């Protein structure tokens, strides 16, 4: 499973056991740290997830941003709250690529905004799998 964590929403994507097909889960509207973690834990238990990949935003030069620090704090809480490995994954350009893909599908900006987090999570998970699924 992969997450694209933002201030307002969390994009969620999951793969099958063989790591072949990536599917989108409904985007989570943030409802507070503990509720968000409970929701993620429920998804992990329901779908039998073995690893969680969390996209880590960075500036293009690799330097951390304010969002990097927020996401790192969230990732730290996940690591302590979940019974599976939580893997940090470089997500530079993922949101941009997601926007581009949604635009290419013909979605207007309002519809793209609804789907960009889930698409970004999908791209994070696909990148993770393409690189051997190790973190």
N, C-alpha and C positions, 0 to 999 in steps of 0.2 A: 504494500500500500504506500502511496505517496501523498504528501500534503504540500500545498502552496499556502503558507500562512500569511495573512494580511491583518490589518487592524480591524477590519469590519467583517471579513469573510475568510473561510478556509476552503480552498479547493481540494477535492479528494478524488484520487484515482486508485484503482485496484487492478491487479493482474490475476490471471488464472494460475493454478499450481505449477504449470509448466513454464510460466513466464512468457507466453506467446501473445495472448490477447489482453489489452488494457481497456478497462471500462471506467466510465465516469460514475461517481456517486454524487448525490445531490450536494451542492455547495452548502457548507455550514455557515449560517449567519452567526457571528460571534455572540455568545450569551454569557460571558464570564469564564475565567480560566478553569475553574473546577467543573463547570457544566460542559465546556468544550472537551476537556480531558475525559470526562465520563462518556460523552458521545463517541469519541475516538476509541476508547476502550471497548464499548459495546460493538462497534463495527469490527474491531479486531477479533473479538470473541465470536461474533456471528459468522464472519467470513473465514475464520481460521488463519488469520494473517500471521506470518512468521517473522517478518521484518517490516519496519516502518522507515521510509525515506522522507526526510524533511528538507525542502528546498531552502538553501541559505542565500539570501540576497547579498550582493556585494557590488561595489562600484566596478566599473570596467577594468580598472587597474588592480583589482583584487582587494582593495582597501575596504574595511568595514564601514557600513553606513549606520545611521540611527536605526533603520529597520533591521539591520544585521543584529544589533544588540537586542532588540525586542524579540526577534525570532530565536536567538540563542537562549534567551531566558525561558521562552516557551519550550524549546527543545530540552533544556535542562530539566524542567518540570516533567515533561513526558518521559524522559529516561528514568526518573525516579518513580513514576506512577504506573509504568507499563511493564509487563512480564516478558517483553520481546526486545531485541536490539533496535535502537533508534539510530539511524544513520544520517549524518549531515551531508547534503549534496549541493554543490555549486549550481546555482540557478541563474547565473547571469544571462540575460537576454531571453529568458523563458517567457516572461509576461509579454515582451515585445513580439516574440515568435507566435505566441498564442493570439495576440491581437491581429497579427498578419494573417494567420490561418483562418480566423473567424471572419475577417474582412473578405478574404478570398472566397469564403462560402456564401458571401452576399448578405451577411447580417449587418443591419444598421448599427450605429454606435450604442443605442439603448439595449439592443439584444446582445451585442458583444459584451457589454459591461456585465450582464447577467451570467455569461458563460466563460469569461476570461480566466477566472480562478481555477475552474475545473479543467479547462484546456491546459493551463500552466502545470497543474498537477499531473496531467497525462503526459506532457512533454518531459517533466522531471522523471517520471517512472520509466518512460521509454528510453531516455538517456541512460538511466541507471542500468536497465536491462541490456541495452546495446553494449555497454562497457563491461559486461560480464556479471552484473548483479552482485558486485562485491563492494563493500564500503568500509 
